[in-house]
Amino acid sequence: MVLKLSLYDKIIPYSISYQLSVTLPIENRLLSLTKNGMKTLIVVAHPELTNSNVNKKWVDELNQYPDKFTIHQLYQVYPDEKIDKEKEQKLIEAHDKLILQFPMYWFNCPPLLKKWLDVVFTYGWAYGSKGNMLKDKKVALGISAGISEEDFAVYNTPGCNIFDQLTSPFKATFTYTKSDYRSYFAFFDANEPTVEKLESKAKEYVNFILSL
């Protein structure tokens, strides 16, 4: 059964283009990187990507540049949620930039992404006296949200943007790991976006990542 996430990403029909999209095993992607040079790793955490408006469009757009981006879909790679820490760490090490892409669920990230952070960002690798594998790595977020920017603004307080506050745990995490945190790209009002908005924002998203 498919659940409609009415506050965030609206259900849309399964597309043929996505059915033809294949996620390579991590080992194959690491081999590809050694041949083609460093790329940007896009960690996509969407439990219903085929039924997404925004995140699926972003993945489709990013897939047009296989020489620049590696798409890593957590819910596809780990349907049992048994995350392979060593493989994930090697995948991150093989890229010079890291993007976490996800829909905002109840003002937070999907649970598998949080688990991924807990499992992969370990002492001695991500932080600690010898944990420097994320140091200076450029990191950013790609987030879709079902409500509008104006609706979020209702919760702003003087000198405090609520969306900045909601993403502050990521900023704190990547500050703690001494990464080069580059903030976020957000798509608001994702429930019923126009085709024109989907197209234009997808291109803006790619340019945002390339400009990091």
PyMOL commands that set and color helices and strands:
alter all, ss='L'
color gray80, all
select helices_A, chain A and resi 16-19+26-36+49-51+54-62+74-77+85-93+111-120+149-153+162-166+168-176+195-210
alter helices_A, ss='H'
color red, helices_A
select strands_A, chain A and resi 40-44+69-73+97-103+138-144+180-187
alter strands_A, ss='S'
color yellow, strands_A
deselect
rebuild
show_as cartoon
